[in-house]
Amino acid sequence: MALQSKGRHHVKTRIKEFRARYDLTQEELAKKVGVRRETIVFLEKGKYNPSLKLAYDIAKVLNSNIEEVFIFDDGT
């Protein structure tokens, strides 16, 4: 998990929306992907960009793909 670099690249997520669809709490999702609940909180708030592995694991648990759950915004 990497900190965002001074506003250059942002990853927006639809994690909260997908969690609601599958009735998952932040804690449940965190356990399924092997991270702390706070990591899910930070991802949902846009405070962290996930590693590729974490993005893949989250998308897989949410029966989706990375492109649907994570939206890359390069500021253009």
C-alpha positions as CSV (number, residue, x, y, z in Angstrom):
1,M,0.0,0.0,0.0
2,A,1.5,3.3,-1.1
3,L,0.8,6.8,0.1
4,Q,-0.6,9.1,-2.6
5,S,2.1,11.4,-4.1
6,K,1.3,15.1,-3.7
7,G,-2.0,15.0,-5.7
8,R,-0.5,13.7,-8.9
9,H,-2.3,10.4,-9.1
10,H,-5.4,9.4,-7.3
11,V,-7.3,6.2,-7.2
12,K,-11.0,6.5,-6.5
13,T,-12.8,3.4,-5.2
14,R,-16.2,2.0,-5.3
15,I,-15.4,-0.4,-2.4
16,K,-18.2,1.0,-0.2
17,E,-20.7,0.5,-2.9
18,F,-19.6,-3.0,-3.6
19,R,-19.5,-3.9,0.1
20,A,-23.1,-2.8,0.5
21,R,-24.1,-4.9,-2.5
22,Y,-22.6,-8.0,-0.8
23,D,-23.6,-6.9,2.8
24,L,-19.9,-6.9,3.9
25,T,-18.6,-4.8,6.7
26,Q,-15.2,-3.2,6.5
27,E,-13.9,-5.7,9.0
28,E,-15.2,-8.7,7.0
29,L,-13.7,-7.4,3.8
30,A,-10.4,-6.7,5.6
31,K,-10.2,-10.2,7.0
32,K,-11.0,-11.7,3.6
33,V,-8.1,-9.9,1.9
34,G,-5.7,-10.1,4.9
35,V,-5.4,-6.4,5.9
36,R,-6.6,-4.4,8.9
37,R,-10.0,-2.7,8.9
38,E,-8.2,0.7,8.9
39,T,-6.7,-0.1,5.5
40,I,-10.2,-0.5,4.1
41,V,-11.2,2.8,5.7
42,F,-8.2,4.6,4.2
43,L,-8.9,3.1,0.8
44,E,-12.5,4.1,0.9
45,K,-11.6,7.7,1.9
46,G,-9.0,7.9,-0.8
47,K,-6.1,8.3,1.6
48,Y,-4.1,5.4,0.2
49,N,-3.5,3.9,-3.2
50,P,-3.6,0.1,-3.0
51,S,-0.9,-2.2,-4.2
52,L,-1.8,-4.1,-7.4
53,K,-2.1,-7.3,-5.3
54,L,-4.4,-5.7,-2.8
55,A,-6.6,-4.2,-5.6
56,Y,-6.8,-7.6,-7.2
57,D,-7.7,-9.4,-4.0
58,I,-10.4,-6.8,-3.1
59,A,-11.9,-7.0,-6.6
60,K,-11.9,-10.8,-6.5
61,V,-13.7,-10.9,-3.1
62,L,-16.2,-8.4,-4.5
63,N,-16.8,-10.6,-7.5
64,S,-15.7,-7.9,-9.8
65,N,-12.6,-6.7,-11.6
66,I,-10.0,-4.0,-10.7
67,E,-11.4,-1.6,-13.3
68,E,-14.9,-1.7,-11.8
69,V,-13.8,-1.2,-8.2
70,F,-10.9,1.2,-8.7
71,I,-10.9,4.3,-10.9
72,F,-7.5,5.7,-11.8
73,D,-7.5,9.5,-12.0
74,D,-4.3,11.0,-13.4
75,G,-5.7,14.5,-13.2
76,T,-6.3,15.1,-16.9
